[in-house]
Amino acid sequence: MSAKTRRRPVSTGRICLELIATVHGRFSELPEDDLADQAGLADWLTAKDLVTASPPRDADVADFQGLREAIFRLVSAAGGGPESALENAVALVNKHARGDIHLVQLIAQSDSSGGVHLTAQTVPPTVSQVLTTVARDAVDLLTGPDAERLHQCQADTCGSFYLDSSRGRQRRWCSSASCGNRERVAAFRDRNRA
């Protein structure tokens, strides 16, 4: 999928859920994968303000896809879905969660008056550090209080998850503008068939 045809990002509430949402139409006949290649992964990382020190390689694409599917299985199981291959999913998430994370460092510099000026230095993360960040977010989500707000989009073909922060927890779709609109149009057509 080219950058021009990429879909609008879904507001899921967590980076690990944003990773799941990189598959559009997961339950359709022709799902679309934003992370199908290095350019797609680089675009997604940039869109999420996770620009890495070096561009992603083919192996990184496979790692992100594998982590995405492991998180999808775990989140599905946590939401009452099928519990297939959970041991492998847990092992993969844990493998990535054990990695190094990107840290901000403190730098002390002498100023012209003889004092010290402290600044924060941020170095772009490696692709591996981003994987660790996403895996740790999944661990935090699945074991923390936000797990109660976790919902799957009710659109027939979507498959994305989101955190429901709506009043009364009545949100039904990952995106009202895309999935919600398609479902409302389909319901309107069904009601008006003669």
PAPA-683953 format. One record per residue: residue number from 0; x, y, z of N, C-alpha, C in turn. Coordinates in Angstrom, 1 decimal. Last residue first. Layout:
<sites>
   pos     n_px     n_py     n_pz    ca_px    ca_py    ca_pz     c_px     c_py     c_pz
   NUM        X        Y        Z        X        Y        Z        X        Y        Z
...
</sites>
This chain:
<sites>
   pos     n_px     n_py     n_pz    ca_px    ca_py    ca_pz     c_px     c_py     c_pz
   193    -36.0     -3.4     -0.2    -37.4     -3.7     -0.4    -37.7     -5.1     -0.9
   192    -33.9     -2.0      2.1    -34.1     -2.9      1.0    -35.5     -3.3      0.9
   191    -33.5     -0.4      4.3    -34.2      0.2      3.2    -34.3     -0.7      2.0
   190    -31.9     -1.8      6.1    -33.3     -1.3      6.5    -34.1     -0.9      5.3
   189    -29.6     -2.1      4.7    -30.4     -3.3      5.1    -31.8     -2.9      5.5
   188    -28.6      0.5      4.5    -29.0     -0.3      3.3    -29.9     -1.4      3.6
   187    -28.1      1.0      7.2    -29.1      1.8      6.5    -29.6      1.1      5.2
   186    -26.1     -0.8      7.7    -27.4     -0.9      8.4    -28.5     -0.2      7.7
   185    -24.1      0.3      6.0    -24.6     -1.1      5.7    -25.9     -1.3      6.4
   184    -23.7      2.8      7.2    -24.2      2.7      5.8    -24.8      1.4      5.5
   183    -22.8      1.9      9.7    -24.0      2.7      9.7    -24.6      2.6      8.2
   182    -20.4      0.6      8.9    -21.4     -0.1      9.6    -22.8      0.6      9.5
   181    -18.9      2.8      7.9    -19.3      1.7      7.0    -20.4      0.9      7.6
   180    -18.8      4.4     10.2    -19.5      4.9      9.0    -19.9      3.8      8.1
   179    -17.2      2.8     11.9    -18.5      3.2     12.3    -19.3      3.6     11.1
   178    -14.8      2.7     10.4    -15.5      1.4     10.7    -17.0      1.8     11.0
   177    -14.4      5.7     10.1    -14.2      4.7      9.1    -15.1      3.5      9.4
   176    -15.3      7.4     12.2    -15.2      7.9     10.8    -15.0      6.8      9.7
   175    -15.1      5.9     14.5    -16.4      6.2     14.0    -16.4      6.7     12.6
   174    -12.9      3.4     15.0    -13.0      4.7     14.4    -14.4      4.9     13.9
   173    -13.5      1.1     16.4    -12.2      1.7     16.6    -12.1      3.1     16.1
   172    -16.8      1.2     17.9    -15.8      1.0     16.8    -14.5      1.6     17.1
   171    -18.3      1.7     20.1    -18.5      0.4     19.4    -17.4      0.1     18.4
   170    -18.7      3.0     23.4    -18.0      3.1     22.1    -18.1      1.7     21.4
   169    -19.7      3.1     25.9    -20.6      2.7     24.8    -20.0      2.8     23.4
   168    -19.0      3.9     28.6    -18.3      2.8     27.9    -19.2      2.2     26.8
   167    -20.0      6.1     29.8    -20.9      4.9     29.8    -20.3      3.7     29.1
   166    -18.1      8.0     27.7    -19.0      8.1     28.8    -19.9      6.8     28.7
   165    -15.1      6.4     26.5    -16.3      7.1     26.3    -17.2      7.1     27.6
   164    -12.8      5.0     26.4    -12.9      6.0     27.5    -14.1      6.9     27.3
   163    -11.7      2.0     25.6    -13.0      2.7     25.6    -13.0      3.7     26.8
   162     -9.0      1.3     23.6     -9.4      1.5     25.0    -10.6      2.4     25.0
   161     -9.3     -1.2     21.0     -9.1      0.2     21.5     -9.4      0.2     23.0
   160     -8.4     -3.3     18.2     -8.8     -3.1     19.6     -8.6     -1.7     20.0
   159     -9.5     -4.6     15.0     -8.7     -3.8     15.9     -9.3     -3.7     17.3
   158    -11.2     -6.0     13.3    -10.3     -6.8     14.2     -9.4     -6.0     15.1
   157    -13.1     -5.7     10.8    -11.9     -4.9     11.3    -10.9     -5.7     12.1
   156    -15.4     -6.8      9.8    -14.1     -7.2      9.2    -12.9     -6.6      9.9
   155    -17.6     -5.8     11.3    -17.5     -7.2     10.9    -16.1     -7.7     10.5
   154    -17.1     -3.7     14.1    -17.2     -3.8     12.6    -16.9     -5.3     12.2
   153    -16.4     -3.5     16.7    -17.6     -4.3     16.4    -17.9     -4.4     14.9
   152    -13.2     -3.7     18.1    -14.1     -3.0     17.2    -15.2     -4.0     16.7
   151    -12.9     -4.7     21.4    -12.6     -5.0     20.0    -13.6     -4.3     19.2
   150    -11.6     -3.1     24.3    -12.7     -3.5     23.5    -12.2     -3.8     22.1
   149    -10.6     -2.4     27.6    -10.2     -2.9     26.3    -11.4     -3.5     25.6
   148    -10.9     -1.6     30.1    -11.4     -0.7     29.1    -11.2     -1.2     27.7
   147     -9.5     -3.4     31.7    -11.0     -3.4     31.8    -11.6     -2.5     30.7
   146     -6.9     -2.8     31.2     -7.4     -4.0     30.6     -8.9     -4.0     30.7
   145     -6.1     -0.7     32.8     -6.6     -0.4     31.5     -7.2     -1.6     30.8
   144     -4.8     -1.8     35.0     -6.2     -1.4     35.1     -6.9     -1.0     33.8
   143     -2.6     -4.4     33.8     -3.0     -3.2     34.5     -4.4     -2.9     34.5
   142     -1.9     -6.4     32.1     -1.9     -6.7     33.5     -2.3     -5.6     34.4
   141     -2.1     -5.5     29.5     -2.8     -6.7     29.8     -2.8     -7.1     31.3
   140     -0.5     -3.1     29.6     -2.0     -3.1     29.3     -2.7     -4.3     29.8
   139      2.0     -4.1     30.2      1.4     -3.1     31.1     -0.1     -3.1     30.9
   138      2.5     -5.7     28.0      2.5     -6.3     29.3      1.8     -5.4     30.3
   137      2.4     -3.7     26.0      1.4     -4.8     26.0      1.3     -5.5     27.3
   136      4.6     -2.2     26.7      3.3     -1.5     26.7      2.2     -2.6     26.7
   135      6.6     -4.0     26.2      6.3     -3.6     27.6      5.0     -2.9     27.7
   134      6.4     -4.0     23.3      6.1     -5.3     24.1      5.8     -4.9     25.6
   133      7.1     -1.4     22.7      5.8     -1.9     22.4      5.4     -3.1     23.2
   132      9.7     -1.3     23.7      8.7     -0.4     24.2      7.3     -0.9     23.9
   131     10.9     -3.3     22.1     10.9     -3.5     23.6      9.8     -2.6     24.2
   130     10.7     -2.1     19.6     10.0     -3.4     19.8      9.9     -3.6     21.3
   129     12.4      0.0     20.1     11.0      0.3     19.8     10.2     -1.0     20.1
   128     14.8     -1.4     20.3     14.3     -0.6     21.5     12.8     -0.3     21.3
   127     15.1     -2.3     17.7     15.0     -3.2     18.7     14.4     -2.6     20.0
   126     15.6      0.1     16.3     14.4     -0.6     16.0     14.1     -1.6     17.2
   125     16.9      2.5     18.7     17.1      1.5     17.7     15.7      0.8     17.4
   124     16.0      6.0     19.1     16.0      4.6     19.5     16.4      3.7     18.4
   123     18.0      9.0     19.0     16.9      8.1     18.4     17.1      6.7     18.8
   122     18.6     10.5     22.1     19.2      9.8     21.0     18.1      9.0     20.4
   121     18.4     13.3     23.9     17.6     12.2     23.4     18.3     11.7     22.1
   120     19.4     14.9     26.7     19.9     14.5     25.4     19.0     13.2     25.0
   119     18.8     17.7     28.6     18.4     16.3     28.3     18.8     16.0     26.9
   118     21.1     19.7     30.5     20.1     19.5     29.4     19.8     18.0     29.3
   117     22.3     22.1     32.8     21.9     20.7     32.5     20.9     20.6     31.4
   116     25.1     24.0     33.2     23.8     24.0     32.6     23.5     22.5     32.3
   115     27.0     25.5     35.7     26.7     24.3     35.0     25.3     24.4     34.4
   114     29.2     28.4     35.7     28.2     27.5     36.2     28.0     26.3     35.3
   113     30.8     30.2     34.4     31.4     29.2     35.3     30.4     28.2     36.0
   112     29.5     31.6     32.5     29.7     32.3     33.9     30.3     31.3     34.9
   111     29.2     30.0     30.3     30.2     31.1     30.3     30.4     31.7     31.6
   110     28.7     26.6     31.5     28.3     27.8     30.8     29.4     28.9     30.9
   109     29.3     23.2     31.0     29.7     24.4     31.7     29.3     25.6     30.8
   108     26.8     20.7     31.1     27.7     21.5     30.3     28.1     22.8     31.1
   107     25.6     17.5     31.4     26.1     18.7     32.1     27.1     19.4     31.3
   106     22.8     15.6     30.4     24.1     16.2     30.0     24.4     17.4     30.8
   105     21.0     12.7     30.8     21.3     14.1     31.3     22.7     14.4     30.9
   104     19.0     10.9     28.4     20.2     11.1     29.3     20.4     12.5     29.7
   103     16.3      8.8     27.9     16.8     10.2     27.8     18.0     10.3     28.8
   102     16.4      5.6     26.4     16.3      6.4     27.6     16.8      7.8     27.2
   101     14.9      2.7     25.2     15.4      4.0     24.8     15.3      4.9     26.0
   100     15.6     -0.5     26.6     14.7      0.6     26.1     15.5      1.9     25.9
    99     16.5     -3.9     25.8     16.9     -2.5     26.3     15.9     -1.5     25.8
    98     14.2     -6.6     26.4     15.3     -5.9     25.7     15.6     -4.5     26.4
    97     12.1     -8.0     27.4     13.3     -8.1     28.2     14.4     -7.2     27.6
    96     10.1     -7.8     25.5     10.0     -7.0     26.7     11.3     -6.9     27.5
    95     10.8     -9.8     23.7     11.0     -8.4     23.3     10.9     -7.5     24.5
    94     10.1    -12.1     25.3     11.5    -11.9     24.7     11.7    -10.5     24.3
    93      7.4    -11.6     25.9      8.4    -11.6     27.0      9.8    -11.4     26.4
    92      6.3    -12.0     23.3      6.2    -10.7     24.0      7.2    -10.6     25.1
    91      7.0    -14.7     23.0      7.5    -13.7     22.1      7.4    -12.3     22.7
    90      5.7    -16.0     25.1      7.1    -16.1     25.0      7.7    -15.0     24.1
    89      3.0    -15.4     24.5      3.6    -14.9     25.8      5.1    -14.9     25.7
    88      2.8    -16.9     22.1      2.6    -15.4     22.1      3.2    -14.8     23.4
    87      3.2    -19.5     22.9      4.2    -18.9     22.0      4.1    -17.4     22.0
    86      1.0    -19.7     24.6      2.4    -19.9     25.1      3.4    -19.3     24.2
    85     -1.2    -19.4     22.9     -0.9    -18.3     23.9      0.5    -18.5     24.4
    84     -2.5    -20.8     20.8     -1.0    -20.4     20.7     -0.6    -19.4     21.7
    83     -5.8    -19.6     21.3     -4.9    -20.4     20.6     -3.4    -19.9     20.6
    82     -8.2    -18.8     22.6     -6.9    -18.8     23.3     -5.9    -19.7     22.6
    81    -10.6    -16.5     21.3     -9.9    -17.8     21.3     -8.5    -17.7     22.0
    80    -11.8    -13.9     23.6    -11.6    -14.6     22.3    -10.9    -15.9     22.5
    79    -11.9    -12.4     25.9    -12.8    -13.5     25.8    -12.8    -14.3     24.5
    78     -9.9    -10.6     26.0    -11.2    -10.1     25.8    -12.2    -11.2     25.6
    77     -7.6    -12.1     26.2     -8.0    -11.3     27.4     -9.4    -10.8     27.3
    76     -7.5    -13.1     23.6     -7.8    -14.0     24.7     -8.2    -13.2     25.9
    75     -6.9    -10.7     22.3     -8.1    -11.4     21.9     -8.5    -12.3     23.1
    74     -4.4    -10.1     23.4     -5.5     -9.2     23.7     -6.8     -9.9     23.3
    73     -3.0    -12.4     22.4     -3.1    -12.2     23.8     -4.2    -11.2     24.2
    72     -3.2    -12.0     19.6     -3.7    -13.2     20.2     -3.9    -13.1     21.7
    71     -1.9     -9.5     19.3     -3.3     -9.7     18.9     -3.9    -10.9     19.6
    70      0.7    -10.1     20.2     -0.1     -9.2     21.0     -1.6     -9.3     20.6
    69      1.4    -11.7     18.0      1.4    -12.3     19.4      0.6    -11.4     20.3
    68      1.2    -10.0     15.9      0.3    -11.1     15.9      0.3    -11.7     17.3
    67      3.3     -8.1     16.6      1.9     -7.7     16.4      0.9     -8.8     16.5
    66      5.5     -9.7     16.5      5.1     -9.2     17.8      3.6     -8.7     17.7
    65      5.6    -10.3     13.8      5.4    -11.4     14.7      5.0    -10.9     16.1
    64      5.9     -7.7     12.7      4.7     -8.5     12.3      4.5     -9.6     13.4
    63      8.4     -7.0     13.8      7.2     -6.3     14.2      5.9     -7.0     13.8
    62     10.0     -9.0     12.6      9.9     -8.9     14.1      8.6     -8.2     14.5
    61      9.7     -8.4      9.9      9.3     -9.7     10.4      9.1     -9.7     11.9
    60     11.0     -5.9     10.0      9.6     -6.0      9.5      9.0     -7.3     10.0
    59     13.5     -6.7     10.7     12.8     -5.8     11.6     11.3     -5.9     11.2
    58     14.4     -8.0      8.4     14.2     -8.8      9.7     13.4     -8.0     10.7
    57     14.6     -5.9      6.6     13.6     -6.9      6.4     13.3     -7.7      7.7
    56     15.1     -2.9      8.7     15.6     -4.0      7.7     14.4     -5.0      7.5
    55     14.6      0.6      9.2     14.3     -0.8      9.4     14.8     -1.7      8.3
    54     17.3      3.0      9.5     16.1      2.5      8.9     15.8      1.0      9.1
    53     18.4      4.0     12.7     18.7      3.6     11.4     17.4      3.0     10.8
    52     17.2      5.2     14.9     18.5      5.7     14.5     18.9      5.2     13.1
    51     13.7      5.9     14.2     14.8      5.1     14.7     16.1      5.6     14.2
    50     10.8      7.6     15.4     11.9      7.5     14.3     13.1      6.9     14.9
    49      8.3      7.6     16.5      9.3      6.6     16.9     10.4      6.4     15.9
    48      5.9      8.9     15.9      7.0      9.6     16.5      8.0      8.7     17.1
    47      4.2      7.5     14.4      4.0      7.3     15.8      5.1      8.0     16.6
    46      5.1      8.0     11.8      3.7      8.5     12.2      3.5      8.4     13.7
    45      7.5      6.6     11.9      7.5      8.0     11.8      6.2      8.6     12.3
    44      6.5      3.9     12.0      7.4      4.4     13.1      7.4      6.0     13.1
    43      5.2      3.9      9.5      4.4      3.7     10.8      5.2      4.3     11.9
    42      7.3      4.2      7.7      6.2      5.2      7.7      5.5      5.1      9.0
    41      8.8      1.9      8.3      9.4      3.2      8.5      8.3      4.3      8.6
    40      6.9      0.0      7.4      7.3      0.0      8.8      8.0      1.4      9.2
    39      6.9      0.6      4.7      5.6      0.7      5.5      6.0      0.8      7.0
    38      9.5      0.1      3.9      8.9      1.5      3.8      7.7      1.6      4.7
    37      9.7     -2.7      4.4     10.5     -1.8      5.2      9.9     -0.3      5.1
    36      6.3     -4.1      4.3      7.7     -3.9      3.9      8.4     -2.9      4.7
    35      3.9     -4.2      5.6      4.2     -5.3      4.6      5.7     -5.2      4.2
    34      2.5     -2.8      7.5      3.9     -3.2      7.8      4.3     -4.3      6.8
    33     -0.1     -2.5      6.8      0.7     -1.3      6.7      2.2     -1.6      6.9
    32     -2.0     -4.8      5.1     -0.9     -4.7      6.1     -0.1     -3.4      5.9
    31     -5.3     -5.6      4.6     -4.2     -4.8      4.1     -3.2     -4.6      5.3
    30     -7.2     -8.6      3.7     -6.7     -7.6      4.7     -5.5     -6.9      4.1
    29     -9.5     -9.7      2.0     -8.2     -9.1      1.5     -7.7     -8.1      2.6
    28    -11.7    -10.7      3.3    -11.0    -11.6      2.4     -9.6    -11.0      2.0
    27    -11.4     -9.6      6.8    -12.0     -9.6      5.4    -11.2    -10.5      4.6
    26    -10.4     -9.4      9.3    -11.3    -10.5      9.1    -11.9    -10.4      7.7
    25     -8.8     -7.0      9.0     -8.2     -8.3      9.5     -9.0     -9.5      9.2
    24     -8.9     -4.4      8.0     -9.8     -5.5      7.5     -9.3     -6.8      7.8
    23     -5.5     -3.7      8.4     -6.9     -3.1      8.1     -7.7     -4.2      7.5
    22     -3.1     -3.7     10.6     -3.8     -4.6      9.7     -5.2     -4.1      9.6
    21     -2.4     -1.9     12.5     -1.7     -1.8     11.2     -2.2     -2.8     10.2
    20     -3.5     -2.4     15.0     -4.3     -1.7     14.0     -3.6     -1.5     12.7
    19     -1.4     -3.4     16.5     -2.5     -4.3     16.0     -3.2     -3.7     14.9
    18     -0.2     -0.9     17.0      0.5     -1.9     16.2     -0.5     -2.9     15.7
    17     -2.0      0.2     18.7     -1.7      0.9     17.4     -1.0     -0.1     16.5
    16     -1.7     -1.4     20.9     -3.0     -1.5     20.1     -2.8     -0.8     18.7
    15      0.7     -0.5     21.7      0.6     -1.9     21.4     -0.6     -2.1     20.6
    14      0.2      2.2     22.3      1.0      1.9     21.2      0.9      0.4     20.8
    13     -3.2      3.1     23.0     -2.0      2.5     23.4     -1.1      2.1     22.2
    12     -5.5      4.3     21.9     -5.1      4.6     23.2     -3.9      4.0     23.7
    11     -6.4      4.3     19.2     -6.6      3.1     20.1     -6.3      3.4     21.6
    10     -7.4      5.8     16.6     -7.1      6.2     18.0     -7.4      5.1     18.9
     9     -6.0      5.0     13.5     -7.0      4.8     14.4     -6.5      5.2     15.8
     8     -5.0      7.0     10.7     -4.7      6.2     11.9     -5.9      6.1     12.8
     7     -6.3      6.4      7.4     -6.2      7.3      8.5     -5.9      6.5      9.8
     6     -4.4      4.3      5.2     -5.6      4.7      5.9     -5.3      5.7      7.0
     5     -2.6      5.0      2.3     -2.6      4.6      3.6     -3.9      5.1      4.3
     4     -2.2      6.0     -0.3     -3.4      5.2      0.0     -3.5      4.7      1.4
     3      0.3      7.3     -0.2     -0.9      8.0     -0.6     -2.2      7.3     -0.2
     2      2.1      5.3      0.4      1.8      6.3      1.4      0.5      7.1      1.1
     1      0.7      2.2     -0.9      1.5      3.3     -0.9      1.1      4.3      0.1
     0      0.9     -1.2      0.0      0.0      0.0      0.0      0.9      1.2      0.0
</sites>
